[in-house]
Amino acid sequence: MKNERVVFHGTLKQLFGKVERGDMIPKLQASHAPPCKFWTAFMVINGIRHTVPVIHGPTGCTYSVASAYKLRGCEYRGTPLEPTTCTSLEETNIIYGGEGKLLQAIKEADRKYHPDLIAVLSCCCSGIIGDDVETIARKSEADINAKVIAIRSEGFGGDFRSGFEDAFKAIIDLMEPPTKKMEKTINILGARIGPTYTEWVDDLDEIRRLVYAIGGKINAIIAGGCTVQQIRKAREVELNASWCYDWGQKIGQLIEEKFGVPYSNTGQPYGLKATEEWIMGVAQPLGLKNKAEQVIHNETRKVMDDVNCMRQALSGKTAIIEITEFPGPIRALSLARMAEEFGAYPIIVNIHPYTIKERMPSIKFLLEQGQNPEIILTKGLFSLGTFRSSRDTEEELESIASNYDNAIYLGNPERYPNIPVVNLTTRTGYPHYGYRGIKNMANLFRSAIKHSSRSRSKLYKRVLYG
Amino acid sequence: MMIKVMKETPLIVAEDKCHDPYLRCAFYGAAQTVMGVSGSCTLAHSPQGCYLLAERAFEWQNEDYTKTEILCTKLCEDEIVFGGENILTRTILDASSLKNPIMFVLSACGPEIVGDNISAVCENVSDKVHFRLLPIECAGFRGTQYDGIDIALDSILKNFALDKSKKRINSVCIIAPHANANPTWMADLTWVKNVLFEIGVDVITTLTHRTSLNEIADISAAEKSIVLSHDAGQKAATYLAKEFDVEQICHNVPLPIGLTNTRRWLTELGKTFNARHVVENLIPKGENMVVDQCRRKWIELYSISRLSTAIVADATVGIPLVRFITEDLELIPELVYLRSSKNVAGAIIENELQQLDLKPKVVYHTDVYQTRKSLVEIEPNIVIGSNIEKHAIEGLNTHYIFQLISPIQRFRMINREYFGYTGILNLLESIQNEVWDKYRSKETRYKARW
């Protein structure tokens, strides 16, 4: 590829260093816009059953998150329709304050919906006018049955990561001192049911299957469809583990520091090694090592054909990975590790520096674990506007792929470099995690290799790039 | 929330503080409107969450992402404390290489509360960029998405409509076609345009859908205006009448859904444009087509005739549906829950109910809680609504949910109108599919041998 199209070519560690020093922040203000803090805080709260969010703001923020997450949960995650409410702040409230309205709204929410928990979320409006949501939340509890928490989640108040973290912190405050120990039991941390489309319940199901297979139990998946009662009892478990360490790590470490419940600090279970690590990370502290070894042995045997297929597909190749937008940047890094495990040399293409900035603790953890894949960032990544960026990076990717004799592309069908394309966006590929994940991904690799000479859909290409 | 319940009793007004809304905010409505201007660039002067609202608006206008841009100033705490005007300036200048003819700068709650002067910023940078700039103050707290549509239309008209003294004979402008909860509302607009073409009327401007700036500039040459919504657009029609003598037509009748509504609406068009003969031909032709088609394909009233029904919809689709389901489908409307609270919509539906001798419970500006509560109380046999009601009727003895109103979790590649004669068939098709799907066997009683 022509060098003038490459903005960065180095290792993850080098990119991390540049981002940390502020060298890689794009000059264009409008490029790359993930959701705001409010949206991400809502995602977490949305994963607690019988909770009524009372959003202290106008209807736009409210209907938008309800439509994006609540309804999607109803359609695809088997959750019932539960309310997403707001105080419908208007101009008068902006001038005179909305605390009184909020107090009444909380009481009304309790009366109308009989929830276990009411979560007050502040928006830009209530944040700027200085409504004290925490005090109102505390005050309201005296008059109602539900527990009330407040999260300062103004959209401008932090990056999207801070919404997740503040919501998880608020959840920690609901955990009560333990009255007993739940033996061989864990919590799974960092989940959010029905939220972004980079997350699938299939992965959670695989983790659950493995935990029970080794003789463990799960108290709560926080916040992946758990109850308030499960959260209250969360300190009684022997161990916390993460579903996605990007979001689980922070809450896991906080619980460990605050309450002394150990946290199993492992990565996403992509491929054999990472899956073994995840299982043993749970089994050893629970005293289930022997059973776990047996499970690993049996499960590995069952997927040996698939493992061999993956080795055949990846061994000696350059794996060009481009899934940082979807299914997500951390999955891209997990996939790079898996590709390496099966004999490939991974290169991650176009992981946005903002993504690195927003995930500093997780990336740092990965680097400490010894993961340091090669990264290439191209100019197109920083182009202004979705279409320009998409078209430019498509051309750049083709150019990158042409530099390698024996490459395989792990990404999505929006790209079609002249090498085998593994479509990691199909729902049939889930779970990606664990042994079922190996089986699923092997099928995707088989199809990619077998059909690598087939031509691209002309229709789709014209739709995408004009 | 103001809830006006119309029955035999006087209006009941309740003051709720905790809402589960059906509607987005003014910022979204404004974004929906400006996205309808061809090749526009929308700059959300907001934190990143509001950018996602702008993206939803882009989808609602079915815009082409190769031609339309959405940008965001991504405001953070610093801009709220120190003001966001500098970052707005920078973002506009960053975009100077874009080829779009117009950039709409929409301000959200944050920058409006802290007092960012987006008009001043746009004025200061206007000579440094080649595109036109239109600032619109449309913070979410200014109202619902319908208010946002009115705000944006007001700005667009005041800034781009030129005073053309010469009227074009037999011409109209169409207002607010996008304030319509038919998920593929563009087909309704197309039907209206086709009808106008058949009776020899020119559509000078559509506010807004794939509308060029030149078309907006020409709007005052229109003789008449038609508002294609009972939820938004009335203010724009009033403005056009006052400023440019553009007379509004068809404004006291329900939009053309169902046989009678279509007949009335077409008749008024015919009268206005002195095209009675054309309309007198169109109406029987259309009605016969519907009857013929229904006779050949069959109209499924066996399953639904005389069943109690709830309509939960926007006023644009909901009001005309009342007559259609009563007269043409023999359903009994027991609940009419409308998402908006516009006075004009109230007058039309009141009149309709009187004429049809119906006394359903009517609620304006409903929210999901109000809807669910009434559905639980009344348990209608049929609900005509959206995906939200599909989930809201869970556990109730409601037999059918006809999902006709947005949001609908179905991908529709073909735009299908509800207006006019093919519109009747489209509605019947949706309804009949739902009826037959409802009682599909969920399990087999014994296993086949092969």
Interface residues (C-beta under 8 A of the other chain):
Chain A: K27 L28 Q29 A30 A33 P34 P35 C36 K37 F38 W39 V54 G57 P58 T59 G60 C61 T62 Y63 S64 A66 S67 A68 L71 C74 E75 P80 L81 P83 T84 T85 C86 T87 S88 L89 E90 E91 N93 I94 K101 L102 Q104 A105 I106 E108 A109 K112 Y113 C123 C124 C125 G127 I128 I129 E154 G155 F156 G157 G158 F160 L384 G385 T386 F387 G466
Chain B: M1 D16 K17 C18 H19 D20 P21 Y22 L23 R24 C25 A26 F27 Y28 L43 S46 P47 Q48 G49 C50 Y51 L52 L53 R56 Y65 T66 E69 I70 L71 C72 T73 K74 L75 C76 E77 E79 I80 I87 R90 T91 D94 A95 S97 L98 A108 C109 G110 I113 V114 A139 G140 F141 R142 G143 T144 Q145 V368 Y369 N387 I388 H391 A392 E394 P407 Q409
